[in-house]
Amino acid sequence: MALVFIPTMLQPLTGGVSQVRVAGRTIRSIINQLEERFPGIKERLLQDGDLRPDVAVAIDGETALDGIGSRYYHHRPRKWPRHHQMDRAI
């Protein structure tokens, strides 16, 4: 499962939830899961079927460069300082 960090500006759509675990093997499937739980979030993340230019996705602490088609894999966690941890964040 992916741990998704919800930015403050999107938290009104999640009822104040700042992080959530969802199933999914791609960013697309994770966004679809988020949409099922928090209707309206998908349109805030996507534009013309791909990630909006102002949306960044990190997988295991590294920015995903393949857009919405990027695959999520559960890798061995890296040793990041706590304030830099982005465990498969959206």
N, C-alpha and C positions, 0 to 999 in steps of 0.2 A: 504494500500500500504506500501511496505517496503522502508525505506530509506537506500540506499546502499552507503557506503563510499568506494571509489576506491583508493587503495594504489598508491603512486607515481609511482612505477615501472610498474603499469598497465595502467597508464594514457595515454601513447602513443597510446594504443588501443582505448581509448575513446575520443581522440582529446583534451586531457587536462581536461576533465570533472572529478571533484573530488568527486562528489556525485550525485546520481540520484534516483528518486522514480520509483519503478516498482511494478507491481501486482504479486502476488504469495502467496500460502499458505504453501509451503515447500521451503527449500533451493534449491532443484532440480528445481522447477518451476521458482524461482527467477533467478537462473543461466541461465535457458533457455531463459528467457526474456532478460537478459543481452546480451546473444549471438545474439539474433535477432537485438538488437540495436547496438552492438559492436562486429561484427564478429571476432572470434579468441580468445575472452576472456575465453570462456569455456575450451579450451585446456590448458590454463594457470592456471585454477582453479581446474581441475579434472585430475585424473590419474586412469586408469582402472575403470572408472565409479564412483569413489568416490573422496572426497576431497583430494587434494595433501597433503602430510604430513606437508608441510610448509605453508599451508593455514589455518587460524583460522577464525571462524565465531562466531560473538556475536549476540545474540537475546535479546533485552531489557537489554543490558549491561552484559549479562552472556554468557560465552563461550558455544556454542552448542556442546554437547558430542555425539550426535547420528549421526554425519556425515551428509551426503547429505539428509537423510530421515527426519531430524529434521523439525518439523512443526513451521511455523511462526504464532504467534498469536499477535494480537494487545492488549497488556496489558496496564494497567494504568502505565504511565511513572514513573520511580523512580527519586528521587531527587539526581542526581549525580552532582559532581562539573563539570562545563562546559568542562574542558579538559578531563574528563572521559566519557562523553556522547557518547554512541555508540548505537543509536536508530536503532536497527535491522540492524547491519552493516555486510557487507561481505568484 
